[in-house]
Amino acid sequence: MMIPGTLDEWDYDRIRQLVIDGYCETDTFDFKPTLKPVFGDPKKRDEYNERILNIVCAFANTYGGFIVFGILMFLSLVLLFQ
């Protein structure tokens, strides 16, 4: 499957197929479960936010990219349901 290169190419079916095909992240996209974590521990919340910021900076300093929120990846479960 071709990985989307523009925002217009991202849609539900494309994201679904990438998940089914086992894509977790590449140099130009990453899946994250949520934009605003609901961790009880403020330290864990800050660490999660820091990871998001690092991804954004990495994309900004290279080829650009997309973060798709709302995807919780468990590769073993994805493979199980193929």
A tleap script that builds the chain and sets N, CA, C and O, in Angstrom:
source leaprc.protein.ff14SB
mol = sequence {
  NMET MET ILE PRO GLY THR LEU ASP GLU TRP
  ASP TYR ASP ARG ILE ARG GLN LEU VAL ILE
  ASP GLY TYR CYS GLU THR ASP THR PHE ASP
  PHE LYS PRO THR LEU LYS PRO VAL PHE GLY
  ASP PRO LYS LYS ARG ASP GLU TYR ASN GLU
  ARG ILE LEU ASN ILE VAL CYS ALA PHE ALA
  ASN THR TYR GLY GLY PHE ILE VAL PHE GLY
  ILE LEU MET PHE LEU SER LEU VAL LEU LEU
  PHE CGLN
}
set mol.1.N position { 0.838 -1.178 0.000 }
set mol.1.CA position { 0.000 0.000 0.000 }
set mol.1.C position { 0.879 1.236 0.000 }
set mol.1.O position { 1.908 1.288 0.673 }
set mol.2.N position { 0.462 2.210 -0.753 }
set mol.2.CA position { 1.185 3.476 -0.826 }
set mol.2.C position { 0.890 4.311 0.419 }
set mol.2.O position { -0.268 4.493 0.795 }
set mol.3.N position { 1.927 4.805 1.041 }
set mol.3.CA position { 1.756 5.636 2.227 }
set mol.3.C position { 1.401 7.046 1.769 }
set mol.3.O position { 2.075 7.599 0.900 }
set mol.4.N position { 0.351 7.638 2.342 }
set mol.4.CA position { -0.083 8.972 1.925 }
set mol.4.C position { 1.026 10.008 2.061 }
set mol.4.O position { 1.784 10.012 3.031 }
set mol.5.N position { 1.099 10.879 1.073 }
set mol.5.CA position { 2.105 11.931 1.093 }
set mol.5.C position { 1.521 13.307 1.329 }
set mol.5.O position { 2.250 14.251 1.635 }
set mol.6.N position { 0.197 13.431 1.190 }
set mol.6.CA position { -0.465 14.711 1.434 }
set mol.6.C position { -1.646 14.490 2.366 }
set mol.6.O position { -2.134 13.369 2.512 }
set mol.7.N position { -2.095 15.550 2.984 }
set mol.7.CA position { -3.215 15.452 3.913 }
set mol.7.C position { -4.479 14.956 3.218 }
set mol.7.O position { -5.263 14.216 3.810 }
set mol.8.N position { -4.678 15.360 1.970 }
set mol.8.CA position { -5.868 14.940 1.223 }
set mol.8.C position { -5.931 13.428 1.001 }
set mol.8.O position { -7.015 12.881 0.794 }
set mol.9.N position { -4.799 12.756 1.042 }
set mol.9.CA position { -4.763 11.312 0.808 }
set mol.9.C position { -5.099 10.492 2.043 }
set mol.9.O position { -5.316 9.285 1.941 }
set mol.10.N position { -5.146 11.133 3.218 }
set mol.10.CA position { -5.459 10.421 4.454 }
set mol.10.C position { -6.969 10.343 4.620 }
set mol.10.O position { -7.654 11.366 4.625 }
set mol.11.N position { -7.481 9.133 4.755 }
set mol.11.CA position { -8.892 8.944 5.074 }
set mol.11.C position { -9.016 7.677 5.908 }
set mol.11.O position { -8.035 6.967 6.127 }
set mol.12.N position { -10.211 7.406 6.363 }
set mol.12.CA position { -10.430 6.273 7.263 }
set mol.12.C position { -9.974 4.962 6.630 }
set mol.12.O position { -9.298 4.165 7.280 }
set mol.13.N position { -10.335 4.731 5.376 }
set mol.13.CA position { -9.988 3.465 4.721 }
set mol.13.C position { -8.476 3.300 4.585 }
set mol.13.O position { -7.957 2.198 4.765 }
set mol.14.N position { -7.768 4.382 4.271 }
set mol.14.CA position { -6.312 4.302 4.133 }
set mol.14.C position { -5.673 4.001 5.482 }
set mol.14.O position { -4.778 3.162 5.577 }
set mol.15.N position { -6.134 4.689 6.529 }
set mol.15.CA position { -5.588 4.449 7.869 }
set mol.15.C position { -5.869 3.018 8.313 }
set mol.15.O position { -4.988 2.343 8.845 }
set mol.16.N position { -7.082 2.566 8.095 }
set mol.16.CA position { -7.461 1.197 8.466 }
set mol.16.C position { -6.562 0.182 7.776 }
set mol.16.O position { -6.094 -0.768 8.403 }
set mol.17.N position { -6.320 0.384 6.486 }
set mol.17.CA position { -5.488 -0.567 5.743 }
set mol.17.C position { -4.041 -0.538 6.231 }
set mol.17.O position { -3.398 -1.585 6.297 }
set mol.18.N position { -3.522 0.627 6.570 }
set mol.18.CA position { -2.165 0.711 7.109 }
set mol.18.C position { -2.050 -0.062 8.424 }
set mol.18.O position { -1.059 -0.751 8.665 }
set mol.19.N position { -3.075 0.062 9.269 }
set mol.19.CA position { -3.074 -0.674 10.540 }
set mol.19.C position { -3.134 -2.180 10.272 }
set mol.19.O position { -2.378 -2.947 10.868 }
set mol.20.N position { -4.017 -2.595 9.392 }
set mol.20.CA position { -4.140 -4.022 9.066 }
set mol.20.C position { -2.836 -4.559 8.489 }
set mol.20.O position { -2.441 -5.689 8.776 }
set mol.21.N position { -2.169 -3.740 7.670 }
set mol.21.CA position { -0.908 -4.161 7.055 }
set mol.21.C position { 0.259 -4.141 8.032 }
set mol.21.O position { 1.366 -4.557 7.690 }
set mol.22.N position { 0.012 -3.651 9.263 }
set mol.22.CA position { 1.039 -3.700 10.297 }
set mol.22.C position { 1.947 -2.489 10.367 }
set mol.22.O position { 2.955 -2.520 11.072 }
set mol.23.N position { 1.614 -1.419 9.653 }
set mol.23.CA position { 2.419 -0.210 9.751 }
set mol.23.C position { 2.174 0.437 11.110 }
set mol.23.O position { 1.028 0.696 11.477 }
set mol.24.N position { 3.238 0.698 11.853 }
set mol.24.CA position { 3.119 1.378 13.145 }
set mol.24.C position { 3.624 2.800 13.038 }
set mol.24.O position { 3.031 3.725 13.591 }
set mol.25.N position { 4.715 2.968 12.329 }
set mol.25.CA position { 5.281 4.288 12.119 }
set mol.25.C position { 6.311 4.194 11.009 }
set mol.25.O position { 6.875 3.133 10.744 }
set mol.26.N position { 6.537 5.321 10.373 }
set mol.26.CA position { 7.585 5.426 9.358 }
set mol.26.C position { 8.299 6.749 9.598 }
set mol.26.O position { 8.092 7.399 10.623 }
set mol.27.N position { 9.134 7.139 8.653 }
set mol.27.CA position { 9.808 8.428 8.767 }
set mol.27.C position { 8.851 9.591 8.588 }
set mol.27.O position { 9.189 10.728 8.917 }
set mol.28.N position { 7.657 9.322 8.068 }
set mol.28.CA position { 6.741 10.416 7.769 }
set mol.28.C position { 5.364 10.298 8.427 }
set mol.28.O position { 4.517 11.165 8.209 }
set mol.29.N position { 5.117 9.272 9.212 }
set mol.29.CA position { 3.869 9.233 9.976 }
set mol.29.C position { 4.009 8.364 11.214 }
set mol.29.O position { 4.862 7.480 11.298 }
set mol.30.N position { 3.137 8.651 12.170 }
set mol.30.CA position { 3.137 7.904 13.423 }
set mol.30.C position { 1.707 7.851 13.941 }
set mol.30.O position { 0.955 8.815 13.802 }
set mol.31.N position { 1.335 6.730 14.536 }
set mol.31.CA position { 0.024 6.577 15.164 }
set mol.31.C position { 0.164 6.797 16.665 }
set mol.31.O position { 1.101 6.298 17.286 }
set mol.32.N position { -0.752 7.532 17.232 }
set mol.32.CA position { -0.787 7.749 18.677 }
set mol.32.C position { -2.213 7.543 19.161 }
set mol.32.O position { -3.163 7.835 18.434 }
set mol.33.N position { -2.376 7.038 20.391 }
set mol.33.CA position { -3.726 6.745 20.884 }
set mol.33.C position { -4.562 7.993 21.175 }
set mol.33.O position { -5.783 7.967 21.021 }
set mol.34.N position { -3.923 9.074 21.591 }
set mol.34.CA position { -4.697 10.251 21.975 }
set mol.34.C position { -3.846 11.507 21.885 }
set mol.34.O position { -2.620 11.448 21.982 }
set mol.35.N position { -4.495 12.624 21.701 }
set mol.35.CA position { -3.789 13.907 21.723 }
set mol.35.C position { -3.631 14.397 23.158 }
set mol.35.O position { -2.610 14.984 23.516 }
set mol.36.N position { -4.643 14.153 23.966 }
set mol.36.CA position { -4.620 14.603 25.360 }
set mol.36.C position { -4.706 13.389 26.276 }
set mol.36.O position { -5.791 12.853 26.500 }
set mol.37.N position { -3.557 12.953 26.807 }
set mol.37.CA position { -3.581 11.760 27.658 }
set mol.37.C position { -4.326 12.000 28.964 }
set mol.37.O position { -4.381 13.120 29.472 }
set mol.38.N position { -4.893 10.929 29.491 }
set mol.38.CA position { -5.655 11.007 30.737 }
set mol.38.C position { -4.951 10.180 31.812 }
set mol.38.O position { -5.592 9.442 32.560 }
set mol.39.N position { -3.646 10.308 31.879 }
set mol.39.CA position { -2.896 9.592 32.902 }
set mol.39.C position { -3.145 10.244 34.247 }
set mol.39.O position { -3.202 11.470 34.341 }
set mol.40.N position { -3.293 9.441 35.290 }
set mol.40.CA position { -3.436 9.985 36.629 }
set mol.40.C position { -2.136 10.579 37.136 }
set mol.40.O position { -2.134 11.528 37.920 }
set mol.41.N position { -1.037 10.010 36.681 }
set mol.41.CA position { 0.282 10.450 37.115 }
set mol.41.C position { 0.756 11.604 36.227 }
set mol.41.O position { 0.961 11.402 35.030 }
set mol.42.N position { 0.934 12.801 36.777 }
set mol.42.CA position { 1.379 13.942 35.976 }
set mol.42.C position { 2.716 13.705 35.286 }
set mol.42.O position { 2.954 14.233 34.200 }
set mol.43.N position { 3.587 12.916 35.904 }
set mol.43.CA position { 4.890 12.638 35.291 }
set mol.43.C position { 4.706 11.841 33.999 }
set mol.43.O position { 5.363 12.136 33.000 }
set mol.44.N position { 3.825 10.839 34.001 }
set mol.44.CA position { 3.560 10.052 32.796 }
set mol.44.C position { 2.924 10.924 31.716 }
set mol.44.O position { 3.254 10.792 30.538 }
set mol.45.N position { 2.023 11.805 32.110 }
set mol.45.CA position { 1.386 12.713 31.162 }
set mol.45.C position { 2.438 13.619 30.510 }
set mol.45.O position { 2.426 13.828 29.297 }
set mol.46.N position { 3.334 14.145 31.323 }
set mol.46.CA position { 4.393 15.015 30.801 }
set mol.46.C position { 5.327 14.254 29.864 }
set mol.46.O position { 5.761 14.791 28.845 }
set mol.47.N position { 5.639 12.999 30.210 }
set mol.47.CA position { 6.494 12.181 29.337 }
set mol.47.C position { 5.816 11.918 27.998 }
set mol.47.O position { 6.463 11.973 26.952 }
set mol.48.N position { 4.520 11.632 28.023 }
set mol.48.CA position { 3.773 11.398 26.785 }
set mol.48.C position { 3.781 12.661 25.922 }
set mol.48.O position { 4.043 12.603 24.721 }
set mol.49.N position { 3.489 13.803 26.554 }
set mol.49.CA position { 3.491 15.067 25.817 }
set mol.49.C position { 4.869 15.374 25.238 }
set mol.49.O position { 4.973 15.901 24.130 }
set mol.50.N position { 5.905 15.054 25.965 }
set mol.50.CA position { 7.274 15.262 25.491 }
set mol.50.C position { 7.557 14.394 24.254 }
set mol.50.O position { 8.210 14.849 23.315 }
set mol.51.N position { 7.072 13.162 24.256 }
set mol.51.CA position { 7.250 12.289 23.083 }
set mol.51.C position { 6.545 12.872 21.858 }
set mol.51.O position { 7.083 12.840 20.751 }
set mol.52.N position { 5.336 13.405 22.063 }
set mol.52.CA position { 4.612 14.032 20.955 }
set mol.52.C position { 5.406 15.218 20.416 }
set mol.52.O position { 5.552 15.369 19.203 }
set mol.53.N position { 5.912 16.047 21.299 }
set mol.53.CA position { 6.709 17.199 20.874 }
set mol.53.C position { 7.962 16.763 20.116 }
set mol.53.O position { 8.341 17.396 19.130 }
set mol.54.N position { 8.598 15.697 20.565 }
set mol.54.CA position { 9.783 15.195 19.873 }
set mol.54.C position { 9.451 14.717 18.465 }
set mol.54.O position { 10.222 14.941 17.531 }
set mol.55.N position { 8.314 14.063 18.313 }
set mol.55.CA position { 7.893 13.607 16.982 }
set mol.55.C position { 7.624 14.796 16.073 }
set mol.55.O position { 8.056 14.817 14.920 }
set mol.56.N position { 6.910 15.782 16.596 }
set mol.56.CA position { 6.612 16.985 15.809 }
set mol.56.C position { 7.909 17.660 15.372 }
set mol.56.O position { 8.042 18.046 14.210 }
set mol.57.N position { 8.853 17.805 16.273 }
set mol.57.CA position { 10.137 18.433 15.938 }
set mol.57.C position { 10.909 17.606 14.911 }
set mol.57.O position { 11.513 18.159 13.991 }
set mol.58.N position { 10.889 16.297 15.067 }
set mol.58.CA position { 11.583 15.433 14.103 }
set mol.58.C position { 10.981 15.580 12.712 }
set mol.58.O position { 11.712 15.685 11.727 }
set mol.59.N position { 9.664 15.590 12.625 }
set mol.59.CA position { 9.009 15.789 11.329 }
set mol.59.C position { 9.353 17.164 10.759 }
set mol.59.O position { 9.644 17.290 9.569 }
set mol.60.N position { 9.319 18.191 11.604 }
set mol.60.CA position { 9.596 19.557 11.150 }
set mol.60.C position { 11.029 19.712 10.659 }
set mol.60.O position { 11.299 20.530 9.779 }
set mol.61.N position { 11.948 18.932 11.221 }
set mol.61.CA position { 13.359 19.058 10.858 }
set mol.61.C position { 13.798 18.096 9.761 }
set mol.61.O position { 14.973 18.063 9.396 }
set mol.62.N position { 12.855 17.311 9.230 }
set mol.62.CA position { 13.231 16.369 8.161 }
set mol.62.C position { 12.297 16.568 6.970 }
set mol.62.O position { 12.274 17.642 6.370 }
set mol.63.N position { 11.535 15.544 6.630 }
set mol.63.CA position { 10.697 15.558 5.432 }
set mol.63.C position { 9.252 15.976 5.711 }
set mol.63.O position { 8.421 15.965 4.803 }
set mol.64.N position { 8.949 16.341 6.942 }
set mol.64.CA position { 7.558 16.591 7.309 }
set mol.64.C position { 6.911 15.264 7.675 }
set mol.64.O position { 7.557 14.217 7.627 }
set mol.65.N position { 5.651 15.310 8.036 }
set mol.65.CA position { 4.989 14.066 8.385 }
set mol.65.C position { 3.638 14.299 9.016 }
set mol.65.O position { 3.173 15.430 9.158 }
set mol.66.N position { 3.022 13.191 9.391 }
set mol.66.CA position { 1.670 13.211 9.933 }
set mol.66.C position { 1.621 12.383 11.210 }
set mol.66.O position { 2.204 11.302 11.288 }
set mol.67.N position { 0.920 12.903 12.202 }
set mol.67.CA position { 0.621 12.127 13.399 }
set mol.67.C position { -0.877 11.855 13.354 }
set mol.67.O position { -1.686 12.780 13.284 }
set mol.68.N position { -1.232 10.589 13.396 }
set mol.68.CA position { -2.638 10.194 13.351 }
set mol.68.C position { -3.039 9.808 14.767 }
set mol.68.O position { -2.574 8.800 15.299 }
set mol.69.N position { -3.900 10.609 15.371 }
set mol.69.CA position { -4.351 10.348 16.734 }
set mol.69.C position { -5.607 9.477 16.703 }
set mol.69.O position { -6.419 9.554 15.781 }
set mol.70.N position { -5.738 8.654 17.734 }
set mol.70.CA position { -6.910 7.792 17.845 }
set mol.70.C position { -6.638 6.355 17.468 }
set mol.70.O position { -7.566 5.554 17.358 }
set mol.71.N position { -5.355 6.012 17.263 }
set mol.71.CA position { -4.994 4.642 16.886 }
set mol.71.C position { -4.121 4.057 17.996 }
set mol.71.O position { -3.008 4.524 18.238 }
set mol.72.N position { -4.633 3.048 18.652 }
set mol.72.CA position { -3.870 2.337 19.670 }
set mol.72.C position { -3.350 1.068 19.031 }
set mol.72.O position { -4.128 0.184 18.672 }
set mol.73.N position { -2.047 0.972 18.886 }
set mol.73.CA position { -1.452 -0.142 18.153 }
set mol.73.C position { -1.045 -1.283 19.086 }
set mol.73.O position { -0.244 -1.110 20.004 }
set mol.74.N position { -1.608 -2.424 18.825 }
set mol.74.CA position { -1.163 -3.672 19.420 }
set mol.74.C position { -0.948 -4.613 18.248 }
set mol.74.O position { -1.882 -5.268 17.786 }
set mol.75.N position { 0.277 -4.676 17.774 }
set mol.75.CA position { 0.574 -5.413 16.553 }
set mol.75.C position { 0.065 -6.845 16.613 }
set mol.75.O position { -0.444 -7.360 15.617 }
set mol.76.N position { 0.192 -7.492 17.755 }
set mol.76.CA position { -0.260 -8.888 17.850 }
set mol.76.C position { -1.758 -8.996 17.635 }
set mol.76.O position { -2.220 -9.953 17.013 }
set mol.77.N position { -2.527 -8.040 18.135 }
set mol.77.CA position { -3.979 -8.074 17.925 }
set mol.77.C position { -4.345 -7.783 16.481 }
set mol.77.O position { -5.258 -8.396 15.927 }
set mol.78.N position { -3.629 -6.846 15.874 }
set mol.78.CA position { -3.892 -6.536 14.470 }
set mol.78.C position { -3.635 -7.767 13.624 }
set mol.78.O position { -4.431 -8.100 12.746 }
set mol.79.N position { -2.533 -8.441 13.883 }
set mol.79.CA position { -2.212 -9.640 13.105 }
set mol.79.C position { -3.228 -10.748 13.346 }
set mol.79.O position { -3.545 -11.514 12.437 }
set mol.80.N position { -3.735 -10.831 14.570 }
set mol.80.CA position { -4.693 -11.869 14.918 }
set mol.80.C position { -5.979 -11.748 14.094 }
set mol.80.O position { -6.575 -12.759 13.723 }
set mol.81.N position { -6.402 -10.526 13.811 }
set mol.81.CA position { -7.675 -10.316 13.139 }
set mol.81.C position { -7.555 -10.189 11.620 }
set mol.81.O position { -8.540 -9.851 10.964 }
set mol.82.N position { -6.403 -10.443 11.053 }
set mol.82.CA position { -6.261 -10.359 9.593 }
set mol.82.C position { -6.913 -11.522 8.908 }
set mol.82.O position { -6.887 -11.609 7.680 }
savepdb mol mol.pdb
quit
